[in-house]
Amino acid sequence: MTTRSNVRFKSVTSQQSVLFPGNLSDKIAANHPVRLVNQVVDQLNIDDILSTYKGGGTSSYHPRVMIKILFYSYLNNIYSCRKIERQLQENIHYMWLSGEATPNFRTINNFRSQKLKNKIHQLFASMVRLMNEMGYVSLDVQYIDGTKIEATSNRYTFVWRGSVEKYKDKLEAKIEKVLKEIQASIEVDSASPEEDNLPQPIDSELLQKKINQLNEQLSKLNRKQQKQLKQLESDSLPQLKKYKQQLETLGQRNSYSKTDTDATFMRMKEDHMKNGQLKPAYNTQISTENQFITHFSLHQRAGDTSTLIPHLDYFESLYNRRSSTVVADSGYGSEENYQHLENQGIKAFVKYNYFHKEQKRSQRNNAFLPANLYYNQQKDFYVCPMGQRISKVGSNSRKTQLGYEYQVSIYQAQNCTGCPLRGLCYKARGNRKLEINHNLTRLRRLARERLTSEEGLYHRSMRPIEPEAVFGQLKSNNKFNRFTLKGLSKVEVEFGLMAIGHNLRKLVALTMFKHPKNSVPYTIIFVFEAISCTKADIQQCLPKIRKMFGTIRLAA
């Protein structure tokens, strides 16, 4: 029979009272992310948020505490206010950060959607300025890109401008016909012929006025006409007011959602139906530097072209400065944007639609393209491949859908009849005609020279790994594919908190490599495969690595 030594268990003290309660700070690691959030928020300027408190009544949770709770929650991908409330009651890090305050989910949601409304940009800019002082971003360069994020509204309750305008015109024609029939059957001595003619289109105010006038003469109407008048007042008038209100809500847009009138229907890459279905969404634009988000803006138009100028103007209003360099893809390459960047003195590395196509041999060797024709700038004429002069015959002013006005010069050949190259040169009838926008041609030439320069090649290689990597982090890794709040102002708060959470994650990752004074530093080893990487490639990567990790020494 084997003998067993005495088994000893540790004492359980969970049910015992203690004379001196423990300190929560002692149980949190010195390099834990919650300490960084606490330190960053303590340095932010929140005077704009403090000014929204009127005082009186019961005491309120301090806004700095609420900001810390929200920042740390979005850092950990916790967006639900109910889940945040549970964390405040169960998670030791939340308890330490909040000073053991336990606001309920309604308080958290009201602070997020009301107190931070129209204040999130200032709060975000305050944090970016802090990162600028720490040396993580310079704000001298902006890598800009956009993505569409689905709204939380119903996907199938939509209003389209085309449908509203069509049904409104039909209703106005019906109302005009009924009113004319009624007015023709009664004699109004005080009314002149000009007053009987209804202007086009008729609106709800004029219809209400006409109905009131006819109600005063109700005795002169027969039963059928009285029924028609009652139908105009009960059905047509409310419907006309509804169409007017819908057009006002649409503004310059083509659609909106009934359950979130600020959301516009856009074509999404993340299509759950896999059929290109339009969904209510917001167009989110960001500027990045070193994969930190330095600026963001939300727009209600699907195209990126119209978002660049307001995005840059908002950046300037927040930071009181302009970036010297802007890098963007071909979605922003319009004449209006190029001209604005040139007027502001910004060095732009922005592609245009045919930038890559122009680099192909088939395009460069095509002698019939307008860009490849010989142009005499002094006498302002083109020469076709057969040597015929294409002279200027006029000019015209055009306007884009966004309202930007530009000038087009029109050129036409004298006689293309019998030309052996006619089929290759020009397929329309008559002599060949060219419409040239000389200002756009000049701006594209400058853009092409910048993009093909050494600096342009560097920025073109960096652009895909700057904003696109950030969107991949937000949408794929953090599963942020749909907003949870409704309305443009509240959606801005939600995305602003997401951007702050992303920047905090980057700060946490970078500060993990830093040690206190007199401590042993980390040794970081980068392994490069000799087959796929040359010494020149390594030397090109070193500035970026040194900026992230400090001093780097190459070893054999």
Phi, psi and omega in degrees: 000123182279146178262140179254137175287162181296127178272129181242133178247151176288147182287145179260119185245014184293335182262004184260146177279148179241148181287317180242114180296151181288158179266123181298327183296330180291341183263003181248131182299151183294331182255022180288143181303333182296330178289324177295317178300315180299318182290320181293314183294326179297338181263355182279149176271116183240029181299324180297323180285320178298328182291345180279348180274125183269340182086173183086161179074204182284168180288154181245155172292140182295134182299331179294324177293317180295323178295318178299318180297314181292317180299315182291327178293314180289333172298325182261016177061037175249110186251342182280131180292329177292321177292324177296318177301319179294322178295324179295336180266340188239332188265126184294329180290320176294321179298316180293318183294321183269359185067031181064022172284145184231067174295144180279176187294330179292319179297317179296316181292319179296321178294317182294315187271338183252306184290325180272356179297127182064011179241349188293326180295318178294321179294318179295317180296325177298321178289322179294321176299322177297317178294328176294320177293329179281351177090010181280328178226151180254341184065014178271343181226142177233121170263112190250137174202166182225159175213158180256128179244130186293141176280165181275003182285170179295135184284346189238014175248090188236160174230127181247138181300317182300318180292318180298314181294322180295311182289330177293318178296320178296318180294320179296320178295322178293317180296317180298319180295316181294317181295321179295322179294320180290316183293331180288338185268353180238157179252121178244103185293328184279348184268136176269160180301329180293327181286335181284338180282120180277132176290157178250134353274158178277138180249177185293326180294316179293322179296318178298321178296317180293322179295318178298319179296319181288330177294331177289338180248033186298329182293338181274357182261146176277179186297320180295317181291324176295322177294319178296320180295319178295323179291323176299318184285324185271330185247304188292318182296311177299324180293322178293321176295323179295315179297321179297316180295322179294320178293324176294321178293322180296319183062239178266003183273168178258349183199163170201165180265141181291330182268351170209092189293346177276344182276140179247144180283125183226159176275126188252147172287323179274082185256108182290338179270345179059034180224020179070026183293139177283143180225152176292129186204175174236142178270111185260124178249138178227153169246135181232158172208125186055032181065016166268141175278118181259345179195150176213155176206150180243140186227159183255006175255144184286324184284147179280341186301318185279356186265343188294311184296310177297329178296314180290322178296321178293322177300315181295322180291331180282319187252357180056038178199162174247148172282142181284338184227136176231130181237129181207168181270188188290346178295346182251003188275068176249161179300320180299317180290317178300316182294320179296316180296322178293319179295328180275357180071030181261132176282114187254130171246076186238123179286165170237175192301319187258021183298309182287327180293326179294337182283347182284150183296324180297327179281318182294328183267001179277104185287349185266351178292142180304325181291338182261356178287148177290133181235126175266103185290327183293316181260358173059064173209158177253162177233127181281169181300338178272001177091003180279138180282134175251101189268159179284131181242357179166182177215161184212154177253128180241165180220134179281173177297335179273358177094005180279130183260135180220163185253140179235130175262137184250128180237148181214139177286158184279316184205111178255005182291131178079006180290128181293340180260015186302317183292330179277333188273314193205125186259347180281170180284158177079191179283154184295138181234138178241140172240111189243129172261097187294325180293318178294322177299317178296315181294323178291325178295318177296319179296320180294320178296320179292315185293331181267359177284173180296318178293322178295320177297323178295313181292326178294326178284334181275332186301316180295333182263004177263272184292326182292325176293325178293316177297323176297322178294316184290314189271324182267307183286317183267358176058037178262086183248355183206136177289157177249346179254160182245145180099144185299316182294321180285325177295324176298321177298315183296315180289326177300318177294323176297318179295320178295318177299321178296314180297323178295321177298321177295317179297318179299316181296322181284320182287345177295340181269359182259143181236156174297168182296148178067016177258165181283126181284160176287149170250112182256125183250122175257125181256123178247131178285130183294334184288319188254002185220130178258171179296323178296323178295320179295316180297327179289330181278340187301316180303320180293319182291319180297324180295329182275320190242358179094214184292132180237132178242127179278133176243154182291000000 
